[in-house]
Amino acid sequence: MYQTILTEVDAGVGIITLNCAERHNAFDDVLIGELTQAIAAMTQDAAVRVIVLSSSGKSFCAGADLNWMRRAANYSDAENLRDARALAEMLRCLAQCPKPTIARVQGPAYAGGVGLVACCDIAIAVFDAQFSLPEVRIGIVPATISPYVISAIGKRHAHRYMLTAERFSAAVAYRIGLVHELVADEAALDNAIGEIVEDLLKNAPDASAECKSLITAVANKPLTPDIIEDTAQRITRLRASTEGREGMRAFLEKRKPHWAANETF
């Protein structure tokens, strides 16, 4: 179905794998389009409750593909804008996906690869992964990924790593908030992600989507009367929802709610 990615759905988990190992899973227009399609399809698929973004080979994602960059050097402004909008839309689809998303970072992530990591809700990386935002070294800026990277690492760290374009280690990525956990190797990576997936599948699907919406609504916002009223309205609505009522009944009856009936606690 796809040329540059692999997809599968198993036991509630949708896995999207960047599958261009020979070019370090670097972006081009085809990969961007296919990744956008896959994210949208899994967002609409009721069988998918968690999405894992993975990669084949040694690299997670090396940013823009060199051949694509060579073609882009001769593009008109209109063609460059078309490509930029396509990349921005793919990142938006990933960042605003209502389902929990996990980045499985088994190797280096540069430029747009860092953007993919930042767009995911949760990111786990191996100890020897490296990261870089090298755009200024080739006369451009990390524009389309900037909202997500700055949200993940903060303005202060963005000043350093976007301006220096230096490579930084997984330990630094962990310290500045780009990744949540570091593990020794790919086996440990899969185990760590499996544990997180197990936790996520215990949760109500609609409530998980509502929780993502809540975080977006209140993060870095001043505590105004409108924010306070919005949070009150949200919990009122969810208490009366089908999931809210089922979750409360299950808690009081000391049983699993229906969405976790097949999960082990």
C-alpha positions as CSV (number, residue, x, y, z in Angstrom):
1,M,0.0,0.0,0.0
2,Y,2.8,2.4,0.9
3,Q,6.3,2.9,-0.6
4,T,8.1,4.5,2.3
5,I,6.4,3.3,5.5
6,L,5.0,0.1,7.0
7,T,1.8,0.0,9.0
8,E,0.1,-2.7,11.2
9,V,-2.6,-2.9,13.9
10,D,-2.3,-5.4,16.7
11,A,-4.4,-5.6,19.9
12,G,-5.3,-2.0,19.9
13,V,-1.9,-0.7,18.9
14,G,-1.2,0.9,15.5
15,I,2.4,0.9,14.5
16,I,3.7,3.2,11.8
17,T,7.3,2.4,10.7
18,L,9.4,4.7,8.6
19,N,10.9,2.2,6.2
20,C,13.7,3.9,4.2
21,A,16.7,2.7,6.2
22,E,19.0,3.1,3.2
23,R,18.5,6.9,3.4
24,H,18.2,7.0,7.2
25,N,14.4,7.5,7.0
26,A,14.9,11.0,5.7
27,F,11.8,13.0,4.5
28,D,10.8,13.5,1.0
29,D,7.4,14.5,-0.5
30,V,6.3,10.8,-0.8
31,L,7.2,9.9,2.8
32,I,5.5,13.0,4.1
33,G,2.3,12.3,2.1
34,E,2.2,8.6,3.1
35,L,2.9,9.4,6.8
36,T,0.0,11.9,6.7
37,Q,-2.3,9.3,5.2
38,A,-1.3,6.7,7.7
39,I,-1.8,8.9,10.7
40,A,-5.2,10.0,9.4
41,A,-6.2,6.4,8.8
42,M,-5.2,5.3,12.3
43,T,-6.9,8.3,13.8
44,Q,-10.2,7.2,12.2
45,D,-9.7,3.5,12.9
46,A,-11.7,2.5,16.1
47,A,-9.5,-0.6,16.5
48,V,-6.5,1.6,17.1
49,R,-6.2,3.1,20.6
50,V,-2.5,3.9,20.7
51,I,-0.1,4.8,17.9
52,V,3.6,4.0,18.0
53,L,5.9,5.8,15.5
54,S,8.9,3.6,14.8
55,S,11.7,3.4,12.2
56,S,13.7,0.6,10.5
57,G,17.5,0.6,10.4
58,K,20.0,2.5,12.4
59,S,18.4,6.0,12.3
60,F,15.1,7.2,13.5
61,C,14.9,10.1,11.0
62,A,17.7,12.2,9.4
63,G,15.5,15.1,8.4
64,A,15.2,16.0,4.7
65,D,16.3,13.6,2.0
66,L,19.3,15.0,0.0
67,N,17.8,14.2,-3.4
68,W,14.6,16.0,-2.3
69,M,16.7,19.0,-1.2
70,R,18.5,19.0,-4.6
71,R,15.1,19.1,-6.3
72,A,13.9,21.8,-4.0
73,A,16.8,24.0,-4.7
74,N,15.3,24.6,-8.2
75,Y,11.7,25.0,-7.0
76,S,9.7,28.1,-7.4
77,D,8.3,29.9,-4.4
78,A,5.0,28.3,-5.0
79,E,6.5,24.8,-5.1
80,N,8.5,25.4,-2.0
81,L,5.4,26.7,-0.2
82,R,3.4,23.6,-1.3
83,D,6.1,21.3,0.2
84,A,6.3,23.3,3.4
85,R,2.6,23.2,3.8
86,A,2.5,19.5,3.3
87,L,5.2,19.0,6.0
88,A,3.4,21.3,8.3
89,E,0.1,19.4,7.8
90,M,1.8,16.1,8.5
91,L,3.2,17.4,11.8
92,R,-0.1,18.9,12.7
93,C,-1.9,15.6,12.1
94,L,0.6,13.8,14.4
95,A,0.6,16.4,17.1
96,Q,-3.2,16.8,17.2
97,C,-4.0,13.1,16.9
98,P,-6.6,12.5,19.6
99,K,-5.1,9.1,20.4
100,P,-1.9,8.7,22.5
101,T,1.2,8.6,20.4
102,I,4.6,7.2,21.3
103,A,7.9,7.8,19.5
104,R,10.2,4.8,19.5
105,V,13.6,6.4,19.0
106,Q,16.1,3.7,18.2
107,G,18.8,5.9,16.6
108,P,19.7,9.4,15.6
109,A,17.0,12.0,15.0
110,Y,18.0,15.2,13.2
111,A,16.0,18.3,12.0
112,G,12.5,17.1,11.1
113,G,13.2,13.9,13.0
114,V,13.4,15.9,16.1
115,G,10.1,17.4,15.1
116,L,8.5,14.0,14.9
117,V,9.7,13.1,18.4
118,A,8.4,16.4,19.7
119,C,5.0,15.9,18.1
120,C,4.4,12.6,19.9
121,D,2.9,12.5,23.4
122,I,5.6,10.2,24.8
123,A,9.1,9.6,23.6
124,I,11.5,6.8,24.6
125,A,15.0,6.6,23.2
126,V,18.1,4.4,23.4
127,F,21.1,5.8,25.3
128,D,23.2,6.2,22.2
129,A,20.7,8.1,20.1
130,Q,21.8,11.6,19.0
131,F,19.8,14.7,18.2
132,S,20.4,17.9,16.2
133,L,18.5,20.9,14.9
134,P,21.1,21.8,12.1
135,E,18.9,24.0,9.8
136,V,20.8,27.2,10.4
137,R,24.0,25.6,9.1
138,I,22.5,25.3,5.7
139,G,20.9,28.7,5.7
140,I,17.4,27.9,6.7
141,V,15.4,27.6,10.0
142,P,13.5,24.8,11.7
143,A,10.2,26.6,10.9
144,T,7.5,24.0,10.6
145,I,8.8,21.9,13.5
146,S,9.4,24.9,15.8
147,P,6.0,25.0,17.6
148,Y,6.3,21.4,18.7
149,V,10.0,21.5,19.5
150,I,9.7,24.7,21.6
151,S,6.7,23.2,23.3
152,A,8.7,20.1,24.2
153,I,12.0,21.7,25.3
154,G,11.1,25.3,26.2
155,K,12.2,28.6,24.7
156,R,15.5,28.7,26.6
157,H,16.7,25.4,25.4
158,A,15.5,26.1,21.9
159,H,17.7,29.2,21.8
160,R,20.7,27.1,22.4
161,Y,20.1,24.0,20.3
162,M,18.4,25.8,17.3
163,L,21.1,28.5,17.2
164,T,24.2,26.4,17.7
165,A,22.9,23.5,15.5
166,E,25.1,21.3,17.7
167,R,24.5,17.6,18.1
168,F,23.3,16.6,21.6
169,S,23.1,13.3,23.3
170,A,20.1,11.3,24.5
171,A,21.0,12.3,28.0
172,V,20.7,15.9,27.1
173,A,17.4,15.2,25.2
174,Y,16.2,13.6,28.4
175,R,17.3,16.5,30.6
176,I,15.6,19.2,28.5
177,G,12.4,17.2,28.1
178,L,12.5,16.0,24.5
179,V,12.4,12.4,25.6
180,H,10.8,10.9,28.7
181,E,12.9,7.8,29.2
182,L,16.3,6.3,28.1
183,V,17.0,2.6,27.7
184,A,20.0,0.5,26.9
185,D,19.1,-1.1,23.6
186,E,16.2,-1.9,21.2
187,A,15.1,-4.9,23.3
188,A,14.7,-2.7,26.3
189,L,13.1,0.0,24.1
190,D,10.4,-2.4,23.1
191,N,9.9,-3.5,26.7
192,A,9.6,0.0,27.9
193,I,7.1,0.9,25.2
194,G,5.1,-2.3,25.9
195,E,4.7,-1.2,29.5
196,I,3.5,2.3,28.5
197,V,1.1,0.8,26.0
198,E,-0.3,-1.5,28.7
199,D,-1.0,1.5,30.9
200,L,-2.6,3.4,28.0
201,L,-4.9,0.6,27.1
202,K,-6.3,0.6,30.6
203,N,-7.7,4.0,30.0
204,A,-11.0,5.1,28.5
205,P,-10.5,6.0,24.8
206,D,-12.7,9.1,24.7
207,A,-11.3,10.3,28.0
208,S,-7.8,10.0,26.7
209,A,-8.7,12.2,23.7
210,E,-10.4,14.6,26.1
211,C,-7.3,14.7,28.3
212,K,-5.1,15.6,25.3
213,S,-7.5,18.4,24.4
214,L,-7.5,19.6,28.1
215,I,-3.7,19.8,28.1
216,T,-3.7,21.9,25.0
217,A,-6.4,24.2,26.3
218,V,-4.7,25.0,29.6
219,A,-0.9,24.6,29.0
220,N,1.0,27.9,29.4
221,K,-2.2,29.8,29.7
222,P,-2.9,32.4,32.4
223,L,-5.4,31.2,35.1
224,T,-8.3,33.4,33.9
225,P,-12.0,33.0,34.8
226,D,-12.5,31.6,31.3
227,I,-10.0,28.9,31.9
228,I,-11.5,28.0,35.3
229,E,-15.0,27.9,33.7
230,D,-13.7,25.8,30.8
231,T,-12.3,23.1,33.2
232,A,-15.5,23.0,35.2
233,Q,-17.5,22.6,32.0
234,R,-15.2,19.8,30.9
235,I,-15.5,17.7,34.0
236,T,-19.2,18.2,34.2
237,R,-19.7,17.0,30.7
238,L,-17.4,14.0,31.1
239,R,-19.0,12.9,34.4
240,A,-22.3,12.6,32.6
241,S,-20.8,10.8,29.6
242,T,-21.2,7.1,28.8
243,E,-17.5,6.5,29.7
244,G,-17.7,8.6,32.8
245,R,-20.7,6.7,34.1
246,E,-19.2,3.3,33.2
247,G,-15.9,4.2,34.8
248,M,-17.5,5.3,38.1
249,R,-19.7,2.2,38.2
250,A,-16.8,-0.1,37.6
251,F,-14.7,1.7,40.3
252,L,-17.5,1.4,42.9
253,E,-18.3,-2.2,41.9
254,K,-14.6,-3.1,42.0
255,R,-14.4,-4.4,38.5
256,K,-12.7,-3.4,35.2
257,P,-14.6,-1.0,33.0
258,H,-15.6,-2.4,29.6
259,W,-12.7,-0.8,27.7
260,A,-10.2,-2.6,29.9
261,A,-12.0,-5.9,30.1
262,N,-9.3,-7.8,28.2
263,E,-6.4,-6.0,29.9
264,T,-4.4,-7.3,32.9
265,F,-3.9,-5.0,35.9
